[in-house]
């Protein structure tokens, strides 16, 4: 059977043909208006158009695009197809019986493999906010101040670096807000590169991100989580701990967060929301404590720090451009994660409305929180301590509250890392899932749930007792089931992260991630 192209789609419209950039503006319009859009080129439907940015009503049965086609998927590398996101350009969805119109009622049992995450939109503004904040505020604000302060040379200069780094991250996030609104698909940069520069660019980015960037950054977060948990358990005064103990705790944290995200999408997003408020509360608490210590001089059996009073805030500022560059890089690393929400934009209920709101709310909040936390560090800790310590939060707690403060702050950093691990696991799984749907990775990675499970798997629990109903209402997805997640993709991502944790160390992984990124 010959391949069906856009040029073969019948249309009764008298409007002139529209180019792909004009079609991009119709991505969020109503089906009535978008159906009047004619094709811009006769190229065939590429595999990437199987992901639909909307849940429009099924197209007419007379449309030849409804005819099942047995031919395998092929990739189109035509740049002319970029940004074609009108609803009539996404008419098909892959099912076990072939291709059918999006939104058409299905017959027979509802199997997870017959549906997609993009057709069950559940993410809201708060979920998107927690994904960005959850990954940005990880361990960077608790470790990067030493690198920024050392290379900037003075407290005032370090605050400037933190501000500039935040503004640069905000500009990148603002660009992604526009791209996500124009191309509301899961996968982030993978989808954008595929639609703008052709699928070869998307394919290359996918393999780099799936096998290097995402598991590398996740492994770094896991190792930091393991180190802080071990320190909280055995005490900060212990000089040396076996690296394999830290790695064992890191692997346990990775396995736990992967399991929780495999249960349901709602459980993953609820955890993200909780950890977002936890992180803001922690940074707000550090700020308040720093202001109180600066005003009263109270601390744990030590003379109060007076460096911020006796030494100029810009005294000793570095004049070496390379030192400023290193300081800026350390600051940018602490802001890494601003593109996190774009990996799941296809699951937003209202992506065009919520994505810009999420980005332009999260970035100023994070920048302000970082600046206030650094001011608190300057009030409580001497400049030499800030420049030399990679566990500033623990030092902060020790100075103010003693051993109890060290324990509490170590657990706080570990909790922050766990929240970041939850956010990156949630989005990394969606990246692998989108790559599997596109054909960039094996098709099994683009499936939802486990083999043999169905969308109605939660009905048995719903009928049994009020406890089952409560659990489903609390953490079950909207269609009343568990396991409606890209389980294969998240397990695959966890396996890659495990390999990086086993063979890597913190320093080598940071260097590896920096060079690859």
VONUTI-394284 format. One record per residue (C-alpha): residue in three letters; x negated, y, z negated. Coordinates in Angstrom, 1 decimal, decimal comma. Each point is the difference from the previous one (the first is absolute). Last residue first. Layout:
  aa      u      v      w
 ALA      X      Y      Z
...
END
This chain:
  aa      u      v      w
 UNK  -27,1   19,0  -28,4
 UNK   -2,4   -2,8    0,7
 UNK   -3,0    1,9   -1,5
 UNK    2,0    1,0   -3,1
 UNK    1,5   -3,4   -0,5
 UNK   -3,4   -1,7    0,1
 UNK   -1,6    2,5   -2,3
 UNK    2,9   -0,3   -2,5
 UNK   -0,2   -3,8    0,3
 UNK   -3,7   -0,1   -0,6
 UNK    0,3    2,1   -3,1
 UNK    2,9   -1,9   -1,5
 UNK   -1,4   -3,4    0,7
 UNK    1,0   -2,4    2,8
 UNK    0,1   -3,7    0,7
 UNK    2,9   -1,1   -2,3
 UNK    2,0    3,3    0,2
 UNK   -0,3    0,2    3,8
 UNK    1,2   -3,6    0,4
 UNK    2,9    0,6   -2,4
 UNK    1,0    3,1    2,0
 UNK    0,2   -2,1    3,2
 UNK    2,2   -2,7   -1,8
 UNK    2,2    2,7   -1,4
 UNK    0,6    1,5    3,4
 UNK    1,0   -3,4    1,3
 UNK    2,4   -0,5   -2,9
 UNK    1,5    3,5    0,7
 UNK    0,5   -0,9    3,7
 UNK    1,6   -3,4   -0,7
 UNK    2,3    1,5   -2,6
 UNK    1,3    2,8    2,2
 UNK    2,9    0,8   -2,3
 UNK    3,6   -1,2   -0,3
 UNK   -1,1   -2,5   -2,7
 UNK    2,9    0,6   -2,3
 UNK    3,6    0,5    1,1
 UNK    3,1    2,2   -0,4
 UNK   -0,1    2,0    3,2
 UNK   -1,0    3,0   -1,9
 UNK   -3,2   -1,5   -1,3
 UNK   -0,1   -1,6   -3,4
 UNK   -1,9    1,7   -2,8
 UNK    2,6    1,4   -2,4
 UNK    3,3   -0,9    1,7
 UNK   -1,2   -3,5    0,7
 UNK   -1,2   -0,4   -3,6
 UNK    3,4    1,3   -1,3
 UNK    2,0   -2,3    2,2
 UNK   -2,1   -3,0   -1,0
 UNK    0,5    0,9   -3,7
 UNK    3,7    0,5    0,6
 UNK    0,2   -3,7    0,9
 UNK    0,0   -2,6    2,8
 UNK    1,5    1,7    3,0
 UNK   -2,8    2,6    0,6
 UNK   -2,7   -2,6   -0,5
 UNK    1,6   -2,1    2,8
 UNK    0,5    3,1    2,2
 UNK   -3,7    0,9   -0,1
 UNK   -1,0   -2,3    2,9
 UNK    2,4    1,7    2,4
 UNK   -2,8    1,6    2,0
 UNK   -1,4   -3,4    0,7
 UNK   -3,0   -2,0   -0,9
 UNK   -1,1   -2,9    2,2
 UNK   -3,6    1,2    0,6
 UNK   -1,0    2,6   -2,6
 UNK    0,9    3,7    0,1
 UNK   -0,3    2,3    3,0
 UNK   -2,1   -0,8    3,0
 UNK   -2,7    2,1    1,7
 UNK   -2,9   -1,9   -1,4
 UNK    1,3   -3,2    1,7
 UNK   -0,4    1,8    3,3
 UNK   -3,8   -0,1   -0,1
 UNK   -1,5    3,5    0,1
 UNK    0,2    2,8    2,6
 UNK    3,3   -1,5    1,2
 UNK    2,0    3,1   -1,0
 UNK    2,0   -1,8   -2,6
 UNK   -3,2   -1,4   -1,5
 UNK   -1,6    3,5   -0,1
 UNK    3,2    1,4   -1,7
 UNK   -0,3   -2,8   -2,7
 UNK   -3,7    0,7   -0,5
 UNK    0,8    3,7   -0,5
 UNK    3,0   -0,8   -2,2
 UNK   -2,1   -2,2   -2,3
 UNK   -2,5    2,9   -0,2
 UNK    2,8    2,3   -1,1
 UNK    1,2   -2,0   -3,1
 UNK   -3,5   -1,2   -0,9
 UNK   -1,3    3,6    0,1
 UNK    2,7    1,3   -2,3
 UNK   -0,2   -2,9   -2,5
 UNK   -3,8    0,4   -0,2
 UNK    0,4    3,7   -0,6
 UNK    2,4   -0,8   -2,9
 UNK   -2,5   -2,6   -1,3
 UNK   -2,8    2,6    0,2
 UNK    2,1    2,5   -2,0
 UNK    0,7   -2,7   -2,6
 UNK   -3,8   -0,8   -0,3
 UNK   -0,6    3,8   -0,3
 UNK    2,5    0,2   -2,8
 UNK   -1,3   -3,2   -1,7
 UNK   -3,5    1,6   -0,1
 UNK    1,5    3,2   -1,3
 UNK    1,7   -1,8   -2,9
 UNK   -3,1   -2,0   -0,9
 UNK   -2,3    3,0    0,1
 UNK    2,5    2,0   -2,1
 UNK    0,1   -2,7   -2,6
 UNK   -3,8    0,0   -0,1
 UNK   -0,1    3,7   -0,8
 UNK    3,0    2,3    0,5
 UNK   -1,3    3,1    1,8
 UNK   -3,6   -0,9    1,0
 UNK    0,9   -3,7    0,7
 UNK    3,1    0,9    2,1
 UNK   -2,0    2,3    2,2
 UNK   -2,9   -2,5    0,3
 UNK    2,6   -2,6    1,2
 UNK    1,4    2,5    2,5
 UNK   -3,4    0,9    1,2
 UNK   -1,0   -3,6    0,9
 UNK   -2,6    0,7    2,7
 UNK   -2,0    2,1   -2,4
 UNK   -3,0    2,1    1,0
 UNK    1,4    3,3    1,3
 UNK    2,9    0,2   -2,5
 UNK   -2,4   -0,8   -2,9
 UNK   -2,5    2,7    1,0
 UNK    2,8    2,6    0,4
 UNK    1,1   -0,6   -3,6
 UNK    3,4   -1,6   -0,5
 UNK    3,2    1,4   -1,5
 UNK    0,7    3,3    1,8
 UNK   -1,5   -1,2    3,3
 UNK    1,9   -3,2    0,0
 UNK    3,2    1,9   -0,6
 UNK   -0,8    2,3    3,0
 UNK   -0,5   -3,2    2,0
 UNK    3,4   -1,3   -1,0
 UNK    1,7    3,3    0,9
 UNK   -1,6    0,0    3,5
 UNK    0,9   -3,6    0,6
 UNK    3,6    0,5   -1,1
 UNK    0,4    3,1    2,3
 UNK   -1,4   -1,8    3,0
 UNK    2,2   -3,1   -0,7
 UNK    3,2    2,2   -0,3
 UNK   -1,0    2,0    3,1
 UNK   -0,4   -3,2    2,0
 UNK    3,1   -1,9   -1,2
 UNK    2,6    2,6    0,8
 UNK   -1,1    0,8    3,6
 UNK   -0,5   -3,6    0,8
 UNK    3,3   -1,3   -1,4
 UNK    2,1    2,9    1,4
 UNK   -1,6   -0,6    3,5
 UNK    0,8   -3,7   -0,2
 UNK    3,6    0,4   -1,5
 UNK    1,8    1,9    2,8
 UNK   -1,3   -1,7    3,2
 UNK   -0,3   -3,3   -1,8
 UNK    3,6   -0,2   -1,2
 UNK    0,6   -3,5   -1,4
 UNK   -3,7   -0,7    0,0
 UNK   -1,1   -3,5    1,1
 UNK   -1,7    1,0    3,2
 UNK   -2,1    2,5   -2,0
 UNK   -1,8   -2,9   -1,6
 UNK   -3,6    0,6    1,1
 UNK    0,6    3,7    0,0
 UNK    0,4    0,0   -3,8
 UNK   -3,6   -0,7   -0,6
 UNK   -1,5    2,8    2,1
 UNK   -0,9    2,1   -3,1
 UNK   -2,0   -3,0   -1,3
 UNK   -3,4    1,5   -0,5
 UNK    0,1    3,1   -2,3
 UNK   -2,8   -1,3   -2,3
 UNK   -2,1   -0,9    3,1
 UNK    0,5    3,6    1,2
 UNK   -1,6    1,3   -3,2
 UNK   -3,0   -2,3    0,4
 UNK   -0,4    1,1    3,6
 UNK    0,2    3,7   -1,1
 UNK   -2,8   -0,6   -2,5
 UNK   -2,1   -1,7    2,6
 UNK    0,5    2,9    2,4
 UNK   -0,8    2,5   -2,7
 UNK   -3,3   -1,8   -0,7
 UNK   -0,7    0,1    3,8
 UNK    0,6    3,8    0,1
 UNK   -2,6    0,6   -2,8
 UNK    0,8    3,2   -1,9
 UNK    1,1   -1,8   -3,1
 UNK    1,8    1,9   -2,8
 UNK   -2,2    0,3   -3,0
 UNK    2,2    2,5   -1,8
 UNK    3,4    0,1    1,5
 UNK    2,0   -0,6   -3,2
 UNK   -2,4    2,2   -1,9
 UNK   -1,3   -1,7   -3,2
 UNK    0,9    0,9   -3,6
 UNK    3,7   -0,6    0,1
 UNK    0,3   -3,1    2,3
 UNK   -3,0   -1,4   -1,6
 UNK    1,6    0,2   -3,5
 UNK    0,9   -3,6   -0,6
 UNK    1,3   -0,5   -3,5
 UNK   -2,3   -1,5   -2,7
 UNK    0,8   -3,7   -0,5
 UNK    1,8   -2,1   -2,5
 UNK    3,0   -0,7    2,3
 UNK    1,3    3,2    1,5
 UNK    1,6    3,3   -1,0
 UNK   -1,5    3,2    1,5
 UNK    3,4    1,8   -0,3
 UNK    0,6    1,7    3,4
 UNK   -2,3   -2,2    2,1
 UNK    1,2   -3,1   -1,7
 UNK    3,6    1,0    0,6
 UNK   -0,6    0,8    3,6
 UNK   -1,8   -3,3    0,6
 UNK    2,8   -2,0   -1,7
 UNK    2,6    1,7    2,2
 UNK   -1,9   -0,7    3,2
 UNK   -0,7   -3,7   -1,0
 UNK    3,7   -0,4   -0,8
 UNK    1,0    1,5    3,4
 UNK   -2,4   -2,4    1,7
 UNK    1,5   -3,0   -1,9
 UNK    3,6    1,1    0,6
 UNK   -0,6    0,5    3,7
 UNK   -1,5   -3,5    0,1
 UNK    2,9   -1,6   -1,9
 UNK    2,6    1,8    2,1
 UNK   -1,6   -1,5    3,1
 UNK   -0,4   -3,4   -1,7
 UNK    3,7   -0,3   -0,5
 UNK    0,9    1,1    3,6
 UNK   -2,5   -2,5    1,4
 UNK    1,4   -2,8   -2,1
 UNK    3,4    0,8    1,3
 UNK   -1,3    0,0    3,5
 UNK   -1,5   -3,5   -0,3
 UNK    3,1   -1,4   -1,7
 UNK    2,2    1,5    2,6
 UNK   -1,9   -1,6    2,8
 UNK    0,5   -3,4   -1,5
 UNK   -1,9   -3,0   -1,4
 UNK   -3,1    0,3    2,2
 UNK   -0,9    3,3   -1,7
 UNK   -0,1   -1,7   -3,4
 UNK   -2,2   -2,8    1,3
 UNK   -2,5    2,4    1,6
 UNK   -0,2    2,0   -3,2
 UNK   -0,7   -3,1   -2,0
 UNK   -2,6   -1,5    2,4
 UNK   -1,9    3,3    0,2
 UNK    0,0    0,4   -3,8
 UNK   -1,3   -3,5   -0,4
 UNK   -2,7    0,5    2,6
 UNK   -1,2    3,2   -1,8
 UNK    0,0   -1,8   -3,4
 UNK   -2,2   -2,7    1,6
 UNK   -2,2    2,6    1,6
 UNK   -0,7    1,7   -3,3
 UNK   -0,9   -3,3   -1,6
 UNK   -2,1   -0,8    3,1
 UNK   -2,0    3,2   -0,6
 UNK   -1,2   -1,2   -3,3
 UNK    0,2    2,7   -2,6
 UNK   -2,8    2,3   -1,2
 UNK   -0,4    2,7   -2,6
 UNK    3,0   -0,7   -2,3
 UNK    0,9    3,4   -1,5
 UNK    3,1    0,4    2,2
 UNK    1,9   -2,8   -1,9
 UNK    0,7   -3,6    0,9
 UNK    3,6    0,3    1,1
 UNK    0,1    3,6    1,3
 UNK   -3,3   -0,6    1,7
 UNK    1,4   -3,1    1,7
 UNK    3,1    1,9    1,2
 UNK   -2,2    2,9    1,2
 UNK   -2,3   -2,3    2,0
 UNK    2,9   -2,0    1,5
 UNK    1,9    3,1    1,2
 UNK   -3,2    1,4    1,5
 UNK   -0,5   -3,3    1,9
 UNK    3,6   -0,1    1,2
 UNK   -0,2    3,6    1,3
 UNK   -3,2   -0,7    1,9
 UNK    1,6   -3,2    1,4
 UNK    3,0    2,0    1,2
 UNK   -2,2    2,4    1,8
 UNK   -1,8   -2,8    1,9
 UNK    3,2   -1,9    0,7
 UNK    1,5    3,1    1,6
 UNK   -3,0    1,2    1,9
 UNK   -1,7   -3,2    1,3
 UNK    2,1   -2,8    1,3
 UNK    3,5    1,6    0,4
 UNK   -1,3    3,6    0,7
 UNK   -2,7   -1,0    2,6
 UNK    2,3   -2,5    1,6
 UNK    2,9    2,4    0,2
 UNK   -2,1    2,9    1,3
 UNK   -1,2   -2,1    2,9
 UNK    3,5   -1,2    0,9
 UNK    1,5    3,5   -0,3
 UNK   -2,7    1,3    2,4
 UNK    0,8   -2,8    2,4
 UNK    3,7    0,7   -0,3
 UNK   -0,2    3,3    1,8
 UNK   -1,2    3,4   -1,0
 UNK    3,2    1,6   -1,3
 UNK    2,3   -2,9   -0,8
 UNK   -2,6   -2,5   -1,1
 UNK   -2,0    2,6   -1,9
 UNK    3,1    1,1   -2,0
 UNK    1,2   -3,5   -0,7
 UNK   -3,4   -1,1   -1,4
 UNK   -0,4    3,3   -1,8
 UNK    2,9   -0,8   -2,3
 UNK    1,2   -3,6    0,4
 UNK    3,7    0,3   -0,5
 UNK    1,9    2,0    2,5
 UNK    1,6    3,5    0,0
 UNK   -2,0    1,5    2,9
 UNK    0,9    3,7    0,2
 UNK    0,6    0,4   -3,7
 UNK   -3,0   -2,1   -0,9
 UNK   -2,2    2,0    2,3
 UNK    1,2    3,3   -1,5
 UNK   -0,6   -1,2   -3,5
 UNK   -3,3   -1,4    1,0
 UNK   -1,2    3,5    1,0
 UNK    1,1    1,3   -3,4
 UNK   -1,9   -2,8   -1,7
 UNK   -3,2    1,0    1,8
 UNK    0,5    3,6   -1,0
 UNK    0,7   -1,1   -3,6
 UNK   -3,3   -2,0   -0,1
 UNK   -1,8    3,2    1,0
 UNK    1,8    2,0   -2,6
 UNK   -0,9   -2,5   -2,7
 UNK   -3,7   -0,1    1,0
 UNK    0,0    3,8   -0,1
 UNK    1,5    0,1   -3,5
 UNK   -2,3   -2,7   -1,4
 UNK   -3,0    1,7    1,5
 UNK    1,0    3,4   -1,5
 UNK    0,5   -1,7   -3,4
 UNK   -3,6   -1,4    0,3
 UNK   -1,3    3,4    0,8
 UNK    1,4    1,4   -3,3
 UNK   -1,4   -2,9   -2,0
 UNK   -3,5    0,4    1,4
 UNK   -2,5   -1,8    2,2
 UNK    2,3   -1,1    2,9
 UNK   -2,0   -3,2    0,4
 UNK    0,2   -1,1   -3,7
 UNK    3,5    1,3   -0,6
 UNK    1,5   -1,9    3,0
 UNK   -1,8   -3,2   -0,7
 UNK    0,9    0,0   -3,7
 UNK    3,6    1,1    0,8
 UNK    0,4   -3,1    2,2
 UNK    0,6   -2,5   -2,9
 UNK    3,4    0,6   -1,7
 UNK    1,5    2,1    2,8
 UNK   -1,0   -2,7    2,4
 UNK    1,4   -3,0   -1,9
 UNK    3,5    0,0    1,5
 UNK    1,9    3,2    0,5
 UNK    0,1   -0,1    3,8
 UNK    1,6   -3,4    0,2
 UNK    2,9    0,5   -2,3
 UNK    0,5    3,6    1,0
 UNK    0,6   -1,0    3,6
 UNK    2,1   -3,1   -0,7
 UNK    1,9    1,7   -2,9
 UNK    1,0    2,9    2,3
 UNK    1,3   -2,4    2,6
 UNK    2,1   -1,9   -2,6
 UNK    1,4    3,3   -1,3
 UNK    1,0    1,2    3,5
 UNK    1,8   -3,3    0,7
 UNK   -0,9   -3,4    1,4
 UNK    2,7   -2,5    0,8
 UNK    0,3   -0,5    3,7
 UNK    1,0   -3,5    1,0
 UNK   -0,4    0,1    3,8
 UNK   -3,7    1,1   -0,3
 UNK   -0,8   -2,9   -2,2
 UNK    0,9   -2,5    2,7
 UNK    2,6   -2,7    0,6
 UNK    0,2   -3,4    1,7
 UNK   -2,9   -1,5   -1,9
 UNK    1,8    0,6   -3,3
 UNK    2,8   -2,3    1,1
 UNK    3,6    1,0    0,1
 UNK    1,9   -3,2    0,8
 UNK    2,2   -0,1    3,0
 UNK    1,0    3,0    2,2
 UNK   -1,6    3,4   -0,1
 UNK    1,9    3,3    0,4
 UNK   -1,7    2,4    2,4
 UNK   -1,9    2,8   -1,7
 UNK   -3,0   -0,2    2,3
 UNK    1,0   -1,7    3,2
 UNK   -1,2   -3,6    0,5
 UNK   -3,2   -1,8    1,1
 UNK   -0,6   -3,7   -0,2
 UNK    1,9   -2,5   -2,1
 UNK   -2,4    0,1   -2,9
 UNK    0,3    3,8    0,0
 UNK   -2,1    2,8    1,4
 UNK    1,7    3,4    0,1
 UNK    0,9    2,0    3,1
 UNK    1,3    3,4    0,8
 UNK   -2,9    2,3   -0,9
 UNK   -0,1    2,4    2,9
 UNK    3,7    0,7   -0,4
 UNK   -0,8    1,4   -3,5
 UNK   -2,3    2,7    1,4
 UNK   -3,6   -0,7   -1,3
 UNK   -2,1    0,4    3,1
 UNK   -3,0    1,7   -1,8
 UNK   -2,6   -1,6    2,2
 UNK    1,1   -2,0    3,0
 UNK   -2,2    2,0    2,4
 UNK   -3,1   -1,3   -1,8
 UNK    0,4   -3,3    1,7
 UNK   -1,7   -2,9   -1,8
 UNK    3,0   -2,3    0,1
 UNK   -0,2   -3,2   -2,0
 UNK    1,7   -3,2    1,1
 UNK    2,5   -2,1   -1,8
 UNK    0,8   -3,3    1,4
 UNK    2,6   -0,6    2,8
 UNK    3,2   -1,7   -1,2
 UNK    2,2    3,0    0,6
 UNK    3,5    0,2   -1,5
 UNK    2,3    2,4    1,8
 UNK    0,9    3,0   -2,2
 UNK   -2,2    2,3    2,0
 UNK    2,3   -0,4    2,9
 UNK    2,5    2,4   -1,6
 UNK    3,5   -1,2    0,5
 UNK    0,3   -1,0   -3,6
 UNK   -0,4    3,6   -1,0
 UNK   -2,6    0,9   -2,5
 UNK    0,3   -1,0   -3,6
 UNK    0,6    2,8   -2,6
 UNK   -3,1    1,8   -1,3
 UNK   -2,1   -1,2   -2,8
 UNK   -2,9    2,3    0,5
 UNK   -3,8    0,0    0,5
 UNK    0,0   -3,3    1,9
 UNK   -2,9   -2,4   -0,1
 UNK    0,2   -2,1    3,1
 UNK   -1,4    2,9    1,8
 UNK   -3,5   -1,2   -0,8
 UNK    0,3   -2,9    2,4
 UNK    0,1    2,3    3,0
 UNK    3,1    0,5    2,0
 UNK   -1,0    0,2    3,6
 UNK   -1,0    3,2    1,8
 UNK    2,4    1,8    2,3
 UNK   -0,7    3,4   -1,4
 UNK    1,8    2,8   -1,7
 UNK    3,2   -1,8   -0,6
 UNK    3,3    1,9   -0,2
 UNK    1,4    1,5   -3,1
 UNK    3,8    0,0   -0,2
 UNK   -0,1   -2,8   -2,6
 UNK   -1,8    2,4   -2,3
 UNK    2,9    2,3   -0,4
 UNK    2,5   -2,7   -0,9
 UNK   -2,4   -2,0   -2,1
 UNK   -0,5    3,0   -2,3
 UNK   -3,3    1,8   -0,1
 UNK   -3,0   -1,1   -2,1
 UNK   -2,3   -1,1    2,7
 UNK    1,2    2,7    2,4
 UNK   -3,0    2,3   -0,4
 UNK   -2,2   -2,9    1,2
 UNK    2,0   -0,2    3,2
 UNK   -1,2    3,5    0,8
 UNK   -3,6   -1,1   -0,4
 UNK    0,7   -3,1    2,2
 UNK    1,3    2,0    3,0
 UNK    3,6    0,4    0,8
 UNK    1,8   -1,0    3,1
 UNK    2,7    2,4    1,2
 UNK    3,5   -0,2   -1,4
 UNK    2,7   -1,6    2,1
 UNK    0,3   -3,0   -2,3
 UNK    1,6   -3,2    1,3
 UNK   -2,9   -2,1   -1,1
 UNK   -1,0   -3,6    0,9
 UNK   -3,2   -1,2   -1,4
 UNK   -2,3   -1,2    2,8
 UNK   -2,5    2,8   -0,3
 UNK   -0,5   -0,8   -3,6
 UNK   -1,5   -3,3    1,0
 UNK    1,3   -3,5   -0,1
 UNK   -2,5   -2,7    0,7
 UNK    0,9   -2,4    2,7
 UNK    1,4   -3,4   -0,9
END
